[in-house]
Amino acid sequence: MSPADFGPVLLIASPQMRDAVFERTVVLLWHHDDEGAIGVVVNKAVDHKLADVLLLDEGMDAVPEDDQSQVRWGGPVDTGMGTVVTLGAVDDDEGWSFPCGINVTRSQEALVRLLRDRAPMLLCLGYAGWGPGQLDKEIEAGGWLFADVDVDLVFKEPSDNVYDKALATLGLTPGKFWMAPISE
């Protein structure tokens, strides 16, 4: 089985992963097929507020001062661009909507509307992408686990707690779990 069999999932780095980029990461993975995989890291906070990173066109409302939206490091690819993960509505032509209630968009128009509606959101700078077969090989080698999407874990849990809580949804803790590679 692979994450593609379940729809959007949380991809959790195995406790043994020592890749400096993905160690202790949790990725919201929404696309995985023969051509590759794409998602965003949801548990790596950055030291910026939403208003600091948005370049809104003239005439658009500024981000409200009390805005609670969070900015995260979404992954190593295209870090100058943002992906919004939200519980707010996203039109079909603006992104992806999933039965778990999470929606994903890269549309600035959707972002502005979500800000006005004060929808819960994460702005993830960059994304995580894998080429054809790459993620499958990493999973087989013991690098990743996957779990059902937990909306509260993504939006309500402090980013520093997300990794351990994600493992806990599988009944695991980092110190008491060893993932051995699958042999052929």
MARMIPA-643047 format. One line per field, with one value per atom (N, C-alpha, C, O): residue number from 1; residue in one letter; chain; x, y, z. Coordinates in Angstrom, 3 decimals, decimal comma, padded with zeros to 6 digits. Layout:
% residues N
k	c(NUM|...) $
r	c(a|...) $
c	c(A|...) $
X	c(X|...) $
Y	c(Y|...) $
Z	c(Z|...) $
END
This chain:
% residues 184
k	c(1|1|1|1|2|2|2|2|3|3|3|3|4|4|4|4|5|5|5|5|6|6|6|6|7|7|7|7|8|8|8|8|9|9|9|9|10|10|10|10|11|11|11|11|12|12|12|12|13|13|13|13|14|14|14|14|15|15|15|15|16|16|16|16|17|17|17|17|18|18|18|18|19|19|19|19|20|20|20|20|21|21|21|21|22|22|22|22|23|23|23|23|24|24|24|24|25|25|25|25|26|26|26|26|27|27|27|27|28|28|28|28|29|29|29|29|30|30|30|30|31|31|31|31|32|32|32|32|33|33|33|33|34|34|34|34|35|35|35|35|36|36|36|36|37|37|37|37|38|38|38|38|39|39|39|39|40|40|40|40|41|41|41|41|42|42|42|42|43|43|43|43|44|44|44|44|45|45|45|45|46|46|46|46|47|47|47|47|48|48|48|48|49|49|49|49|50|50|50|50|51|51|51|51|52|52|52|52|53|53|53|53|54|54|54|54|55|55|55|55|56|56|56|56|57|57|57|57|58|58|58|58|59|59|59|59|60|60|60|60|61|61|61|61|62|62|62|62|63|63|63|63|64|64|64|64|65|65|65|65|66|66|66|66|67|67|67|67|68|68|68|68|69|69|69|69|70|70|70|70|71|71|71|71|72|72|72|72|73|73|73|73|74|74|74|74|75|75|75|75|76|76|76|76|77|77|77|77|78|78|78|78|79|79|79|79|80|80|80|80|81|81|81|81|82|82|82|82|83|83|83|83|84|84|84|84|85|85|85|85|86|86|86|86|87|87|87|87|88|88|88|88|89|89|89|89|90|90|90|90|91|91|91|91|92|92|92|92|93|93|93|93|94|94|94|94|95|95|95|95|96|96|96|96|97|97|97|97|98|98|98|98|99|99|99|99|100|100|100|100|101|101|101|101|102|102|102|102|103|103|103|103|104|104|104|104|105|105|105|105|106|106|106|106|107|107|107|107|108|108|108|108|109|109|109|109|110|110|110|110|111|111|111|111|112|112|112|112|113|113|113|113|114|114|114|114|115|115|115|115|116|116|116|116|117|117|117|117|118|118|118|118|119|119|119|119|120|120|120|120|121|121|121|121|122|122|122|122|123|123|123|123|124|124|124|124|125|125|125|125|126|126|126|126|127|127|127|127|128|128|128|128|129|129|129|129|130|130|130|130|131|131|131|131|132|132|132|132|133|133|133|133|134|134|134|134|135|135|135|135|136|136|136|136|137|137|137|137|138|138|138|138|139|139|139|139|140|140|140|140|141|141|141|141|142|142|142|142|143|143|143|143|144|144|144|144|145|145|145|145|146|146|146|146|147|147|147|147|148|148|148|148|149|149|149|149|150|150|150|150|151|151|151|151|152|152|152|152|153|153|153|153|154|154|154|154|155|155|155|155|156|156|156|156|157|157|157|157|158|158|158|158|159|159|159|159|160|160|160|160|161|161|161|161|162|162|162|162|163|163|163|163|164|164|164|164|165|165|165|165|166|166|166|166|167|167|167|167|168|168|168|168|169|169|169|169|170|170|170|170|171|171|171|171|172|172|172|172|173|173|173|173|174|174|174|174|175|175|175|175|176|176|176|176|177|177|177|177|178|178|178|178|179|179|179|179|180|180|180|180|181|181|181|181|182|182|182|182|183|183|183|183|184|184|184|184) $
r	c(m|m|m|m|s|s|s|s|p|p|p|p|a|a|a|a|d|d|d|d|f|f|f|f|g|g|g|g|p|p|p|p|v|v|v|v|l|l|l|l|l|l|l|l|i|i|i|i|a|a|a|a|s|s|s|s|p|p|p|p|q|q|q|q|m|m|m|m|r|r|r|r|d|d|d|d|a|a|a|a|v|v|v|v|f|f|f|f|e|e|e|e|r|r|r|r|t|t|t|t|v|v|v|v|v|v|v|v|l|l|l|l|l|l|l|l|w|w|w|w|h|h|h|h|h|h|h|h|d|d|d|d|d|d|d|d|e|e|e|e|g|g|g|g|a|a|a|a|i|i|i|i|g|g|g|g|v|v|v|v|v|v|v|v|v|v|v|v|n|n|n|n|k|k|k|k|a|a|a|a|v|v|v|v|d|d|d|d|h|h|h|h|k|k|k|k|l|l|l|l|a|a|a|a|d|d|d|d|v|v|v|v|l|l|l|l|l|l|l|l|l|l|l|l|d|d|d|d|e|e|e|e|g|g|g|g|m|m|m|m|d|d|d|d|a|a|a|a|v|v|v|v|p|p|p|p|e|e|e|e|d|d|d|d|d|d|d|d|q|q|q|q|s|s|s|s|q|q|q|q|v|v|v|v|r|r|r|r|w|w|w|w|g|g|g|g|g|g|g|g|p|p|p|p|v|v|v|v|d|d|d|d|t|t|t|t|g|g|g|g|m|m|m|m|g|g|g|g|t|t|t|t|v|v|v|v|v|v|v|v|t|t|t|t|l|l|l|l|g|g|g|g|a|a|a|a|v|v|v|v|d|d|d|d|d|d|d|d|d|d|d|d|e|e|e|e|g|g|g|g|w|w|w|w|s|s|s|s|f|f|f|f|p|p|p|p|c|c|c|c|g|g|g|g|i|i|i|i|n|n|n|n|v|v|v|v|t|t|t|t|r|r|r|r|s|s|s|s|q|q|q|q|e|e|e|e|a|a|a|a|l|l|l|l|v|v|v|v|r|r|r|r|l|l|l|l|l|l|l|l|r|r|r|r|d|d|d|d|r|r|r|r|a|a|a|a|p|p|p|p|m|m|m|m|l|l|l|l|l|l|l|l|c|c|c|c|l|l|l|l|g|g|g|g|y|y|y|y|a|a|a|a|g|g|g|g|w|w|w|w|g|g|g|g|p|p|p|p|g|g|g|g|q|q|q|q|l|l|l|l|d|d|d|d|k|k|k|k|e|e|e|e|i|i|i|i|e|e|e|e|a|a|a|a|g|g|g|g|g|g|g|g|w|w|w|w|l|l|l|l|f|f|f|f|a|a|a|a|d|d|d|d|v|v|v|v|d|d|d|d|v|v|v|v|d|d|d|d|l|l|l|l|v|v|v|v|f|f|f|f|k|k|k|k|e|e|e|e|p|p|p|p|s|s|s|s|d|d|d|d|n|n|n|n|v|v|v|v|y|y|y|y|d|d|d|d|k|k|k|k|a|a|a|a|l|l|l|l|a|a|a|a|t|t|t|t|l|l|l|l|g|g|g|g|l|l|l|l|t|t|t|t|p|p|p|p|g|g|g|g|k|k|k|k|f|f|f|f|w|w|w|w|m|m|m|m|a|a|a|a|p|p|p|p|i|i|i|i|s|s|s|s|e|e|e|e) $
c	c(A|A|A|A|A|A|A|A|A|A|A|A|A|A|A|A|A|A|A|A|A|A|A|A|A|A|A|A|A|A|A|A|A|A|A|A|A|A|A|A|A|A|A|A|A|A|A|A|A|A|A|A|A|A|A|A|A|A|A|A|A|A|A|A|A|A|A|A|A|A|A|A|A|A|A|A|A|A|A|A|A|A|A|A|A|A|A|A|A|A|A|A|A|A|A|A|A|A|A|A|A|A|A|A|A|A|A|A|A|A|A|A|A|A|A|A|A|A|A|A|A|A|A|A|A|A|A|A|A|A|A|A|A|A|A|A|A|A|A|A|A|A|A|A|A|A|A|A|A|A|A|A|A|A|A|A|A|A|A|A|A|A|A|A|A|A|A|A|A|A|A|A|A|A|A|A|A|A|A|A|A|A|A|A|A|A|A|A|A|A|A|A|A|A|A|A|A|A|A|A|A|A|A|A|A|A|A|A|A|A|A|A|A|A|A|A|A|A|A|A|A|A|A|A|A|A|A|A|A|A|A|A|A|A|A|A|A|A|A|A|A|A|A|A|A|A|A|A|A|A|A|A|A|A|A|A|A|A|A|A|A|A|A|A|A|A|A|A|A|A|A|A|A|A|A|A|A|A|A|A|A|A|A|A|A|A|A|A|A|A|A|A|A|A|A|A|A|A|A|A|A|A|A|A|A|A|A|A|A|A|A|A|A|A|A|A|A|A|A|A|A|A|A|A|A|A|A|A|A|A|A|A|A|A|A|A|A|A|A|A|A|A|A|A|A|A|A|A|A|A|A|A|A|A|A|A|A|A|A|A|A|A|A|A|A|A|A|A|A|A|A|A|A|A|A|A|A|A|A|A|A|A|A|A|A|A|A|A|A|A|A|A|A|A|A|A|A|A|A|A|A|A|A|A|A|A|A|A|A|A|A|A|A|A|A|A|A|A|A|A|A|A|A|A|A|A|A|A|A|A|A|A|A|A|A|A|A|A|A|A|A|A|A|A|A|A|A|A|A|A|A|A|A|A|A|A|A|A|A|A|A|A|A|A|A|A|A|A|A|A|A|A|A|A|A|A|A|A|A|A|A|A|A|A|A|A|A|A|A|A|A|A|A|A|A|A|A|A|A|A|A|A|A|A|A|A|A|A|A|A|A|A|A|A|A|A|A|A|A|A|A|A|A|A|A|A|A|A|A|A|A|A|A|A|A|A|A|A|A|A|A|A|A|A|A|A|A|A|A|A|A|A|A|A|A|A|A|A|A|A|A|A|A|A|A|A|A|A|A|A|A|A|A|A|A|A|A|A|A|A|A|A|A|A|A|A|A|A|A|A|A|A|A|A|A|A|A|A|A|A|A|A|A|A|A|A|A|A|A|A|A|A|A|A|A|A|A|A|A|A|A|A|A|A|A|A|A|A|A|A|A|A|A|A|A|A|A|A|A|A|A|A|A|A|A|A|A|A|A|A|A|A|A|A|A|A|A|A|A|A|A|A|A|A|A|A|A|A|A|A|A|A|A|A|A|A|A|A|A|A|A|A|A|A|A|A|A|A|A|A|A|A|A|A|A|A|A|A|A|A|A|A|A|A|A|A|A|A|A|A|A|A|A|A|A|A|A|A|A|A|A|A|A|A|A|A|A|A|A|A|A|A|A|A|A|A) $
X	c(000,843|000,000|000,881|001,984|000,382|001,105|000,146|-001,064|000,659|-000,229|-001,278|-002,366|-000,977|-001,945|-003,215|-004,272|-003,133|-004,301|-005,296|-006,434|-004,901|-005,735|-006,187|-006,951|-005,758|-006,048|-005,065|-003,957|-005,446|-004,477|-004,152|-005,036|-002,877|-002,402|-001,370|-000,883|-001,051|000,102|001,258|001,185|002,303|003,516|004,461|004,814|004,872|005,652|007,054|007,205|008,077|009,449|009,696|009,351|010,281|010,587|011,603|012,433|011,562|012,523|013,982|014,866|014,247|015,623|016,082|017,258|015,179|015,578|016,571|016,313|017,683|018,721|018,972|020,007|018,052|018,128|017,900|016,856|018,869|018,780|017,543|017,037|017,057|015,894|014,592|013,708|014,466|013,182|013,143|012,108|014,228|014,227|013,125|013,010|012,320|011,224|010,156|009,572|009,912|008,883|007,591|007,572|006,514|005,193|004,742|004,684|004,423|004,051|002,585|002,153|001,820|000,471|000,660|000,976|000,468|000,683|-000,671|-001,519|-000,877|-002,182|-002,132|-003,178|-000,943|-000,846|000,285|001,405|-000,019|000,991|000,529|-000,466|001,271|000,942|002,228|003,322|002,107|003,283|004,210|005,381|003,690|004,501|005,212|006,039|004,907|005,566|004,607|003,475|005,069|004,273|004,529|005,594|003,518|003,650|002,888|001,824|003,454|002,822|003,562|004,466|003,166|003,849|004,125|003,321|005,271|005,623|004,748|004,672|004,084|003,153|003,640|002,921|004,848|005,283|006,592|007,240|006,984|008,213|007,873|007,779|007,693|007,353|008,544|009,697|008,250|009,290|009,084|008,029|010,086|010,034|009,374|009,759|008,411|007,711|006,230|005,671|005,617|004,158|003,620|004,349|002,353|001,730|001,910|002,223|001,715|001,839|003,261|003,452|004,260|005,648|005,975|006,875|005,266|005,631|004,699|005,010|003,562|002,605|002,894|003,164|002,834|002,949|001,604|001,413|000,680|-000,653|-000,661|000,013|-001,429|-001,554|-002,160|-002,867|-001,868|-002,452|-003,965|-004,556|-004,577|-006,031|-006,566|-007,735|-005,725|-006,167|-006,010|-005,093|-006,902|-006,830|-005,548|-005,080|-005,000|-003,838|-004,292|-005,478|-003,353|-003,654|-004,056|-003,338|-005,185|-005,596|-004,503|-003,849|-004,316|-003,264|-003,433|-002,447|-004,668|-004,912|-004,987|-005,443|-004,542|-004,623|-003,795|-002,658|-004,375|-003,721|-003,178|-002,723|-003,224|-002,709|-001,228|-000,510|-000,797|000,565|001,370|000,834|002,663|003,563|004,489|005,067|004,619|005,454|006,418|006,184|007,491|008,400|007,757|007,647|007,336|006,597|007,461|006,983|008,716|009,611|010,680|010,654|011,628|012,796|012,581|013,463|011,440|011,210|010,441|009,425|010,918|010,219|009,840|008,675|010,825|010,570|010,107|009,693|010,169|009,676|008,172|007,591|007,551|006,108|005,414|006,014|004,145|003,393|002,268|001,695|001,972|000,821|-000,016|000,503|-001,302|-002,201|-002,920|-003,538|-002,828|-003,594|-004,644|-004,308|-005,908|-006,977|-008,183|-008,363|-009,001|-010,304|-011,381|-012,548|-010,991|-011,925|-012,207|-011,512|-013,226|-013,641|-012,644|-012,132|-012,385|-011,534|-012,311|-012,749|-012,477|-013,191|-012,397|-011,174|-013,113|-012,474|-011,338|-010,338|-011,480|-010,452|-009,293|-008,349|-009,362|-008,321|-007,403|-006,336|-007,786|-006,966|-007,662|-008,420|-007,411|-007,905|-008,704|-008,300|-009,832|-010,664|-010,767|-010,946|-010,654|-010,632|-011,726|-012,126|-012,214|-013,290|-012,957|-013,868|-011,686|-011,297|-011,548|-011,434|-011,891|-012,169|-011,029|-011,208|-009,868|-008,717|-008,737|-009,047|-008,405|-008,316|-006,936|-006,326|-006,456|-005,126|-005,233|-005,923|-004,548|-004,557|-003,240|-002,520|-002,942|-001,806|-002,314|-001,522|-003,619|-004,248|-004,209|-004,633|-003,696|-003,675|-005,093|-005,382|-005,982|-007,370|-008,021|-008,736|-007,768|-008,313|-007,713|-008,425|-006,412|-005,755|-006,400|-006,695|-006,621|-007,227|-008,627|-008,987|-009,412|-010,762|-010,722|-011,521|-009,798|-009,663|-009,271|-009,739|-008,405|-008,030|-009,236|-009,465|-009,997|-011,197|-012,198|-012,853|-012,317|-013,254|-012,697|-013,390|-011,422|-010,726|-010,748|-010,925|-010,566|-010,544|-009,238|-008,183|-009,299|-008,054|-007,157|-007,616|-005,874|-004,973|-003,528|-003,132|-002,754|-001,306|-000,810|-001,294|000,140|000,815|002,151|003,013|002,318|003,537|004,423|004,029|005,622|006,566|007,390|008,124|007,259|007,898|007,016|005,933|007,491|006,760|007,734|008,914|007,234|008,020|007,550|006,355|008,478|008,123|009,062|010,242|008,528|009,291|009,049|007,928|010,074|009,952|009,311|009,006|009,106|008,473|009,182|010,386|008,430|008,947|009,820|010,128|010,230|011,168|010,581|011,233|009,360|008,757|008,508|008,708|008,077|007,849|009,131|009,089|010,258|011,541|011,902|012,416|011,633|011,940|011,062|011,526|009,811|008,916|009,403|009,465|009,748|010,244|011,536|011,785|012,361|013,630|013,440|014,409|012,198|011,937|012,014|012,090|011,997|012,133|010,859|010,917|009,701|008,442|007,359|007,324|006,478|005,243|004,100|004,319|002,903|001,788|000,594|000,385|-000,190|-001,363|-002,489|-002,264|-003,699|-004,839|-004,628|-003,961|-005,202|-005,124|-005,935|-007,085|-005,326|-005,971|-006,002|-004,977|-007,178|-007,329|-006,841|-006,161|-007,176|-006,730|-005,211|-004,617|-004,589|-003,136|-002,497|-001,506|-003,055|-002,501|-002,731|-001,830|-003,922|-004,274|-004,199|-003,957|-004,394|-004,485|-003,255|-002,989|-002,519|-001,365|-000,175|000,081|000,556|001,771|002,735|002,878|003,388|004,236|005,293|005,636|005,815|006,829|006,293|007,072|004,984|004,379|003,870|003,580|003,760|003,085|003,765|003,071|005,081|005,770|005,467|005,044|005,681|005,433|003,964|003,654|003,058|001,620|001,231|000,377|001,856|001,573|002,001|001,266|003,187|003,624|002,664|002,350|002,204|001,293|-000,023|-000,642|-000,466|-001,700|-001,535|-002,522|-000,284|000,015|000,386|000,746|000,295|000,662|002,160|002,635|002,923|004,385|004,965|004,322|006,192|006,985|008,362|008,803|009,047|010,341|011,367|012,118|011,416|012,419|012,123|013,016|010,899|010,516|010,105|009,294|010,665|010,257|011,465|012,261|011,595|012,672|012,071|011,406|012,296|011,756|012,887|013,764|012,867|013,889|013,523|012,346|014,503|014,217|013,606|013,908|012,763|012,148|013,155|013,702|013,414|014,360|013,608|012,425|014,323|013,681|013,800|013,316) $
Y	c(-001,189|000,000|001,243|001,246|002,272|003,538|004,655|004,435|005,856|006,972|007,224|007,710|006,904|007,142|006,333|006,717|005,222|004,381|005,014|004,552|006,049|006,628|008,059|008,610|008,678|010,086|010,925|010,467|012,152|012,966|012,303|011,805|012,313|011,680|012,571|013,540|012,225|012,809|011,843|010,681|012,324|011,562|011,947|013,118|010,972|011,236|010,652|009,462|011,492|011,000|009,959|010,180|008,850|007,833|008,393|009,218|007,968|008,488|008,259|008,951|007,312|007,041|007,920|007,893|008,696|009,546|010,605|011,335|010,668|011,633|012,635|013,301|012,748|013,745|015,109|015,336|016,021|017,331|018,111|018,932|017,873|018,602|018,062|018,840|016,737|016,147|015,470|014,920|015,498|014,891|015,509|016,731|014,662|015,051|015,919|016,805|015,658|016,423|015,628|014,397|016,395|015,854|016,604|017,833|015,848|016,420|016,118|014,971|017,141|016,920|016,587|017,463|015,326|014,834|014,704|013,925|015,472|015,420|014,845|014,634|014,589|013,995|012,981|013,279|011,763|010,720|009,727|009,025|009,681|008,722|008,325|008,587|007,696|007,228|008,354|008,117|009,573|010,704|011,433|012,308|011,092|011,723|012,031|011,548|012,834|013,173|014,623|015,178|015,226|016,615|016,826|016,246|017,662|018,013|019,180|019,755|019,521|020,587|020,128|019,428|020,537|020,274|021,176|022,379|020,614|021,394|021,622|022,215|021,161|021,294|022,061|021,928|022,842|023,628|025,112|025,681|025,726|027,155|027,993|027,592|029,158|030,128|031,358|031,527|032,203|033,377|034,585|035,723|034,355|035,440|035,376|034,303|036,522|036,595|036,698|037,057|036,384|036,401|037,750|037,792|038,844|040,181|040,441|041,242|039,776|039,981|039,365|039,843|038,322|037,591|037,824|037,416|038,474|038,686|039,979|041,018|039,896|041,067|041,228|040,754|041,895|042,075|043,266|044,269|043,142|044,227|045,453|045,352|046,631|047,872|047,779|047,211|048,324|048,300|047,095|047,075|046,082|044,920|045,212|045,920|044,666|044,864|044,260|043,226|044,897|044,351|043,220|043,088|042,421|041,344|041,965|042,822|041,556|042,113|041,903|040,861|042,895|042,813|041,632|041,105|041,212|040,096|038,757|037,766|038,724|037,489|036,389|036,620|035,196|034,071|033,043|031,972|033,364|032,445|032,191|033,060|031,009|030,616|030,486|030,110|030,798|030,635|029,475|029,406|028,570|027,379|027,245|027,789|026,524|026,130|024,913|023,861|025,044|023,975|022,930|021,839|023,241|022,285|023,005|024,228|022,235|022,830|023,307|023,958|023,004|023,351|024,674|024,853|025,577|026,830|027,606|027,952|027,875|028,507|029,954|030,524|030,552|031,913|031,972|033,056|030,821|030,743|030,127|029,370|030,466|029,941|029,016|029,150|028,085|027,203|027,385|027,313|027,618|027,821|026,512|025,915|026,079|024,938|025,545|026,264|025,257|025,965|025,080|024,029|025,535|024,937|025,747|025,355|026,877|027,723|027,161|026,266|027,698|027,225|027,627|028,746|026,692|026,921|026,419|025,269|027,294|026,905|025,852|025,772|025,041|023,969|024,460|023,761|025,650|026,167|026,839|027,325|026,866|027,518|026,532|026,923|025,276|024,332|023,015|022,565|022,392|021,057|021,075|021,710|020,383|020,237|018,753|017,924|018,427|017,028|016,723|017,603|015,486|015,116|015,334|015,500|015,339|015,538|016,977|017,278|017,878|019,273|020,224|021,440|019,698|020,535|020,861|020,010|022,097|022,547|023,158|023,698|023,068|023,547|024,439|024,101|025,583|026,496|027,240|027,408|027,683|028,578|029,875|030,683|030,081|031,245|032,447|032,362|033,578|034,795|035,295|035,806|035,153|035,580|034,785|035,347|033,492|032,669|033,093|033,171|033,368|033,805|035,078|035,165|036,062|037,323|037,064|037,607|036,248|035,920|035,192|035,482|034,257|033,514|034,443|034,277|035,427|036,411|037,243|037,474|037,685|038,481|037,677|038,210|036,371|035,490|035,003|034,348|035,341|034,906|033,382|032,860|032,698|031,230|030,733|031,325|029,667|029,083|028,662|028,027|029,020|028,656|028,596|029,198|027,845|027,842|028,330|027,873|029,242|029,617|028,898|029,199|027,951|027,143|027,658|027,647|028,109|028,632|027,485|026,817|027,265|026,131|024,906|024,945|023,817|022,555|021,387|021,567|020,206|018,981|018,224|017,979|017,858|017,132|015,958|016,015|014,904|013,698|013,328|013,461|012,869|012,430|011,049|010,449|010,541|009,235|008,134|007,925|007,441|006,318|006,685|005,816|007,937|008,335|008,136|007,545|008,619|008,477|007,011|006,592|006,227|004,797|004,116|003,293|004,454|003,882|004,321|003,523|005,594|006,080|005,398|005,112|005,138|004,422|002,994|002,499|002,327|000,941|000,849|-000,161|001,889|001,905|002,236|002,244|002,508|002,782|004,253|004,584|005,146|006,567|007,270|008,314|006,716|007,410|006,471|005,288|007,029|006,385|007,263|008,426|006,740|007,613|007,324|006,206|008,387|008,307|009,122|009,952|008,870|009,666|011,127|011,432|012,009|013,437|013,725|013,303|014,443|014,878|016,409|017,065|016,959|018,402|019,160|020,178|018,682|019,362|019,355|020,337|018,266|018,168|019,213|019,844|019,389|020,336|021,783|022,613|022,096|023,495|023,956|025,137|023,081|023,530|023,225|023,913|022,222|021,804|022,733|023,039|023,185|023,970|023,169|021,959|023,839|023,138|022,256|021,204|022,662|021,863|020,520|019,600|020,400|019,164|018,236|017,070|018,738|017,990|016,652|015,649|016,604|015,360|014,256|013,165|014,530|013,510|013,102|011,926|014,066|013,766|012,948|012,065|013,239|012,454|011,008|010,089|010,801|009,428|008,762|007,579|009,523|008,972|008,499|007,571|009,127|008,654|007,235|006,540|006,800|005,434|004,543|003,380|005,095|004,346|004,243|003,305|005,195|005,148|006,347|007,390|006,186|007,295|007,215|006,121|008,338|008,310|007,384|006,717|007,329|006,523|005,043|004,254|004,647|003,239|002,629|001,704|003,151|002,676|002,598|003,534|001,499|001,335|000,785|-000,251|001,467|001,021|000,421|001,135|-000,870|-001,550|-001,491|-001,594|-001,329|-001,312|-002,641|-003,705|-002,549|-003,752|-004,375|-003,693|-005,678|-006,346|-006,914|-007,245|-007,020|-007,544|-009,031|-009,638) $
Z	c(000,000|000,000|000,000|000,548|-000,613|-000,635|-000,276|-000,238|-000,011|000,309|-000,766|-000,456|-002,024|-003,102|-002,902|-003,402|-002,180|-001,950|-000,986|-000,897|-000,268|000,773|000,485|001,277|-000,595|-000,820|-000,024|000,259|000,348|001,095|002,439|003,136|002,775|004,003|004,675|004,091|005,904|006,574|006,381|006,780|005,777|005,562|006,691|006,835|007,489|008,702|008,530|008,256|008,690|008,594|009,684|010,845|009,318|010,314|011,304|010,921|012,560|013,549|013,160|013,667|012,280|011,863|010,705|010,343|010,120|008,994|009,474|010,431|008,802|009,160|008,043|008,032|007,115|006,053|006,696|007,307|006,565|007,225|006,792|007,557|005,596|005,091|005,679|006,039|005,781|006,156|007,534|007,910|008,278|009,603|010,472|010,556|011,116|012,017|011,324|011,947|010,052|009,352|009,224|009,238|009,101|008,780|007,535|007,523|006,491|005,203|004,929|005,041|004,573|004,058|002,587|001,782|002,238|000,884|000,199|000,636|-000,884|-001,537|-002,943|-003,557|-003,463|-004,792|-004,809|-004,394|-005,297|-005,396|-006,445|-006,265|-007,547|-008,601|-009,318|-008,817|-010,487|-011,228|-011,675|-011,971|-011,724|-012,180|-011,045|-011,303|-009,802|-008,673|-007,540|-007,517|-006,609|-005,423|-005,040|-005,309|-004,400|-003,966|-002,659|-002,438|-001,808|-000,544|000,077|-000,529|001,293|002,029|003,454|004,069|003,958|005,350|006,206|005,955|007,215|008,037|009,463|010,267|009,796|011,187|011,369|012,408|010,400|010,537|010,455|009,368|011,611|011,670|011,225|011,385|010,668|010,327|011,201|011,812|011,253|012,124|011,469|011,740|010,635|009,963|010,284|010,512|010,297|010,397|008,977|008,053|008,810|007,496|006,794|005,604|007,521|006,923|006,421|005,505|007,008|006,608|005,253|004,563|004,864|003,653|002,474|001,355|002,704|001,615|000,867|001,469|-000,429|-001,286|-001,979|-003,099|-001,312|-001,859|-002,805|-002,569|-003,873|-004,842|-004,181|-003,178|-004,767|-004,253|-004,255|-005,173|-003,253|-003,155|-002,407|-002,024|-002,192|-001,430|000,050|000,467|000,820|002,265|002,819|002,343|003,801|004,495|005,402|005,707|005,822|006,751|008,081|008,596|008,648|009,941|010,991|011,016|011,850|012,866|013,807|014,323|014,037|014,950|014,227|014,797|012,974|012,194|012,864|013,273|012,970|013,626|012,630|013,032|011,335|010,328|010,591|011,088|010,255|010,548|009,266|008,224|009,346|008,216|008,542|009,627|007,591|007,768|006,598|005,519|006,823|005,751|005,103|005,733|003,862|003,194|002,531|002,220|002,310|001,672|000,877|000,747|000,341|-000,299|-001,731|-002,292|-002,336|-003,734|-003,828|-003,157|-004,645|-004,953|-003,690|-003,496|-002,838|-001,536|-001,617|-000,608|-002,784|-002,949|-003,202|-003,267|-003,344|-003,600|-002,391|-001,628|-002,236|-001,111|-001,535|-002,616|-000,664|-000,808|000,445|001,558|000,271|001,398|001,689|000,808|002,936|003,436|004,357|005,298|004,088|004,785|005,054|004,438|005,989|006,209|005,502|005,487|004,914|004,174|002,789|002,308|002,170|000,846|-000,239|-000,254|-001,136|-002,300|-003,515|-003,553|-004,508|-005,722|-006,496|-006,380|-007,290|-008,050|-008,941|-009,106|-009,517|-010,414|-009,658|-010,281|-008,324|-007,513|-006,809|-006,336|-006,729|-005,997|-005,795|-006,655|-004,664|-004,375|-003,081|-002,106|-003,070|-001,876|-001,554|-002,446|-000,275|000,130|001,143|001,905|001,161|002,089|003,563|004,373|003,927|005,326|005,778|006,966|004,832|005,171|004,869|004,929|004,549|004,219|002,732|001,898|002,419|001,040|000,814|001,737|-000,416|-000,765|-001,992|-002,954|-001,957|-003,096|-003,195|-002,211|-004,419|-004,655|-005,269|-005,753|-005,255|-005,864|-004,936|-003,783|-005,442|-004,635|-004,381|-003,299|-005,364|-005,184|-004,048|-003,218|-004,019|-002,937|-001,601|-000,600|-001,576|-000,347|000,195|001,387|-000,671|-000,237|000,314|001,358|-000,366|000,104|001,449|002,340|001,592|002,851|004,000|005,126|003,709|004,724|005,137|006,324|004,159|004,470|005,282|006,178|004,960|005,665|007,003|007,782|007,253|008,472|008,641|009,742|007,527|007,533|008,149|007,923|008,914|009,441|008,278|007,328|008,361|007,272|007,722|008,721|006,946|007,027|005,680|004,644|005,672|004,440|004,469|005,295|003,567|003,518|002,393|001,227|002,748|001,772|001,213|001,942|-000,097|-000,748|-000,656|-000,071|-001,239|-001,163|-001,241|-001,543|-000,968|-001,059|-002,294|-002,459|-003,151|-004,364|-004,579|-004,231|-005,150|-005,447|-006,899|-007,389|-007,591|-008,972|-009,046|-008,015|-010,261|-010,444|-009,648|-009,800|-008,808|-008,029|-006,846|-006,030|-006,722|-005,667|-004,274|-003,412|-004,037|-002,710|-002,383|-001,243|-003,364|-003,125|-002,640|-001,725|-003,245|-002,833|-001,418|-000,634|-001,085|000,263|001,312|002,416|000,979|001,899|002,078|003,204|000,987|001,061|001,856|002,514|001,805|002,538|004,020|004,779|004,438|005,847|006,212|007,395|005,231|005,508|005,927|006,578|005,563|005,810|006,306|005,966|007,117|007,562|007,087|006,747|007,056|006,707|007,587|008,059|007,792|008,667|008,045|007,164|008,519|008,074|008,463|009,452|007,676|007,976|009,235|009,356|010,162|011,393|011,352|011,534|011,112|010,945|012,178|012,044|013,366|014,587|014,709|015,157|014,317|014,376|013,451|013,818|012,278|011,304|011,732|011,605|012,235|012,479|013,929|014,176|014,875|016,270|017,107|018,093|016,734|017,531|017,238|016,073|018,264|018,008|017,134|017,310|016,203|015,231|015,896|015,357|017,052|017,747|018,247|018,495|018,395|018,903|017,807|018,071|016,588|015,524|015,229|015,067|015,156|014,813|015,822|015,438|017,105|018,125|018,173|018,362|018,004|018,013|016,783|016,869|015,634|014,429|014,619|014,258|015,183|015,487|016,472|016,339|017,454|018,461|017,847|018,368|016,738|016,086|015,572|015,328|015,405|014,977|016,160|015,979|017,380|018,574|018,763|019,404|018,215|018,247|018,974|019,089|019,464|019,989|019,331|018,977|019,160|018,471|019,117|018,406|020,426|021,109|021,182|021,491|020,908|021,034|019,707|019,663|018,632|017,320|016,410|016,336|015,733|014,753|013,491|013,518|012,370|011,098|010,296|009,811|010,160|009,378|007,901|007,554|007,036|005,607|005,146|005,685|004,162|003,586|002,651|001,784|002,814|001,927|000,738|000,824|-000,376|-001,589|-001,671|-002,626) $
END
